[in-house]
Amino acid sequence: MRIQYALVTGSSSGLGYEITQYLLEEGFIVFGASRSETDIDHPKFIDLDVDVTSEESVQQMYDEIGKETYGLHLIVSNAGIFEMSSVLETESDVFLNHLKTNTLGPFHILKHGHDFTIENVTHIVHISSIAGKKGFENVSAYCASKFGLNGLIESCREEWKSLGVRFSTLMPGAIDTPIWENLSDDFERSKMLDPEDFIQVFDMVVKSPPNMQFSDITFLHKSGKLE
Ligand SMILES: NC(=O)c1ccc[n+]([C@@H]2O[C@H](COP(=O)([O-])OP(=O)(O)OC[C@H]3O[C@@H](n4cnc5c(N)ncnc54)[C@H](OP(=O)(O)O)[C@@H]3O)[C@@H](O)[C@H]2O)c1
């Protein structure tokens, strides 16, 4: 069987954790990148301590990856943060932290991941959000960061066209993960998708024909709003 390498950022929790488990089951060797350790214990899992906001940390991560492989078949840029507050109540450092984690972080992953792309093979999947296409109340920092992320992806896709790499962007609505914990408001989990629903879409993207990319897959719970 052909060995396939994947990088997943934000592997310690939520969707990144589920994606990592899924890819391991599919036979990938997975590099997981987050600031905290995961409890995943698998011979094909390599846990890396990475802060995506730091260019140096991301460079060190790729140095480690380079000791194992020259190329990545799949890059899943998923790490992200989400906090809620009105524009008037949002502190500048909270706003900036969203931009650093959700926009600058994926930029570092792309910029230094370029050396690990395999011509006509690598699939780069970003976990963006519906909030990258539509503004929502009390999430200005998050929306700004995800709108910015989508712009970054679009530009990079154009610049790297000659490489033949694929760029797919998932823009889900609310999914029941730990990201919703520790917020001041309580949200109805029954009106959110489950991580398993997400994995069904992810599976379709990963197994799609090699000549296909998904520039925008928007999906949400049937009770969710998208007007
Ligand atoms: N859940 C939803 O409703 C939903 C909907 C749409 C889009 N999304 C997007 O899906 C992605 C994953 O969200 P989730 O729901 O799975 O959230 P989560 O459970 O809170 O997980 C977030 C992950 O990102 C990692 N992370 C955060 N800051 C990081 C940093 N500076 N460096 C490295 N890793 C960092 C965290 O690991 P450490 O803290 O260990 O570093 C964690 O593994 C995010 O981009 C989010 O915006 C989620």
The ligand as an SDF file (V2000), in Angstrom:
LIG
                    3D

 48 52  0  0  0  0  0  0  0  0999 V2000
  -17.2570   23.9190   16.0860 N   0  0  0  0  0  0  0  0  0  0  0  0
  -17.8760   24.7590   15.2810 C   0  0  0  0  0  0  0  0  0  0  0  0
  -19.0440   25.1230   15.4810 O   0  0  0  0  0  0  0  0  0  0  0  0
  -17.1640   25.2760   14.0590 C   0  0  0  0  0  0  0  0  0  0  0  0
  -17.9390   25.7970   13.0040 C   0  0  0  0  0  0  0  0  0  0  0  0
  -17.2810   26.3120   11.8840 C   0  0  0  0  0  0  0  0  0  0  0  0
  -15.9050   26.2870   11.8140 C   0  0  0  0  0  0  0  0  0  0  0  0
  -15.1910   25.7930   12.8660 N   0  0  0  0  0  0  0  0  0  0  0  0
  -13.7300   25.8270   12.7550 C   0  0  0  0  0  0  0  0  0  0  0  0
  -13.2280   24.5330   12.9440 O   0  0  0  0  0  0  0  0  0  0  0  0
  -11.9030   24.6100   13.4800 C   0  0  0  0  0  0  0  0  0  0  0  0
  -11.7880   23.6680   14.6760 C   0  0  0  0  0  0  0  0  0  0  0  0
  -12.7080   24.0960   15.6740 O   0  0  0  0  0  0  0  0  0  0  0  0
  -13.2310   23.1450   16.8390 P   0  0  0  0  0  0  0  0  0  0  0  0
  -14.6710   23.3540   16.9350 O   0  0  0  0  0  0  0  0  0  0  0  0
  -12.7020   21.7900   16.6530 O   0  0  0  0  0  0  0  0  0  0  0  0
  -12.5520   23.8760   18.1010 O   0  0  0  0  0  0  0  0  0  0  0  0
  -11.7820   23.3070   19.3890 P   0  0  0  0  0  0  0  0  0  0  0  0
  -12.3940   22.0570   19.8670 O   0  0  0  0  0  0  0  0  0  0  0  0
  -11.7010   24.4660   20.3340 O   0  0  0  0  0  0  0  0  0  0  0  0
  -10.3220   22.9800   18.8290 O   0  0  0  0  0  0  0  0  0  0  0  0
   -9.4790   24.0060   18.3830 C   0  0  0  0  0  0  0  0  0  0  0  0
   -8.1190   23.4230   18.0840 C   0  0  0  0  0  0  0  0  0  0  0  0
   -7.2700   24.4660   17.6090 O   0  0  0  0  0  0  0  0  0  0  0  0
   -6.0370   24.3970   18.3110 C   0  0  0  0  0  0  0  0  0  0  0  0
   -5.4040   25.7080   18.4170 N   0  0  0  0  0  0  0  0  0  0  0  0
   -5.9360   26.8690   18.8570 C   0  0  0  0  0  0  0  0  0  0  0  0
   -5.0090   27.8430   18.8440 N   0  0  0  0  0  0  0  0  0  0  0  0
   -3.8550   27.2740   18.3800 C   0  0  0  0  0  0  0  0  0  0  0  0
   -2.5490   27.7510   18.1430 C   0  0  0  0  0  0  0  0  0  0  0  0
   -2.1970   29.0240   18.3780 N   0  0  0  0  0  0  0  0  0  0  0  0
   -1.6240   26.8960   17.6630 N   0  0  0  0  0  0  0  0  0  0  0  0
   -1.9350   25.5960   17.4180 C   0  0  0  0  0  0  0  0  0  0  0  0
   -3.1620   25.0780   17.6200 N   0  0  0  0  0  0  0  0  0  0  0  0
   -4.1110   25.9180   18.1070 C   0  0  0  0  0  0  0  0  0  0  0  0
   -6.4100   23.8550   19.7000 C   0  0  0  0  0  0  0  0  0  0  0  0
   -5.2880   23.1970   20.2950 O   0  0  0  0  0  0  0  0  0  0  0  0
   -4.3980   23.7840   21.4880 P   0  0  0  0  0  0  0  0  0  0  0  0
   -5.2910   24.6540   22.3170 O   0  0  0  0  0  0  0  0  0  0  0  0
   -3.9310   22.5440   22.1630 O   0  0  0  0  0  0  0  0  0  0  0  0
   -3.3220   24.5390   20.8140 O   0  0  0  0  0  0  0  0  0  0  0  0
   -7.4590   22.8190   19.3110 C   0  0  0  0  0  0  0  0  0  0  0  0
   -6.8320   21.6020   18.9780 O   0  0  0  0  0  0  0  0  0  0  0  0
  -11.6640   26.0830   13.8310 C   0  0  0  0  0  0  0  0  0  0  0  0
  -10.8960   26.6840   12.8200 O   0  0  0  0  0  0  0  0  0  0  0  0
  -13.0600   26.6620   13.8390 C   0  0  0  0  0  0  0  0  0  0  0  0
  -13.0700   28.0280   13.5310 O   0  0  0  0  0  0  0  0  0  0  0  0
  -15.7740   25.2620   13.9750 C   0  0  0  0  0  0  0  0  0  0  0  0
  1  2  1  0
  2  3  2  0
  2  4  1  0
  4  5  1  0
  4 48  2  0
  5  6  2  0
  6  7  1  0
  7  8  2  0
  8  9  1  0
  8 48  1  0
  9 10  1  0
  9 46  1  0
 10 11  1  0
 11 12  1  0
 11 44  1  0
 12 13  1  0
 13 14  1  0
 14 15  2  0
 14 16  1  0
 14 17  1  0
 17 18  1  0
 18 19  2  0
 18 20  1  0
 18 21  1  0
 21 22  1  0
 22 23  1  0
 23 24  1  0
 23 42  1  0
 24 25  1  0
 25 26  1  0
 25 36  1  0
 26 27  1  0
 26 35  1  0
 27 28  2  0
 28 29  1  0
 29 30  1  0
 29 35  2  0
 30 31  1  0
 30 32  2  0
 32 33  1  0
 33 34  2  0
 34 35  1  0
 36 37  1  0
 36 42  1  0
 37 38  1  0
 38 39  2  0
 38 40  1  0
 38 41  1  0
 42 43  1  0
 44 45  1  0
 44 46  1  0
 46 47  1  0
M  CHG  2   8   1  16  -1
M  END
$$$$
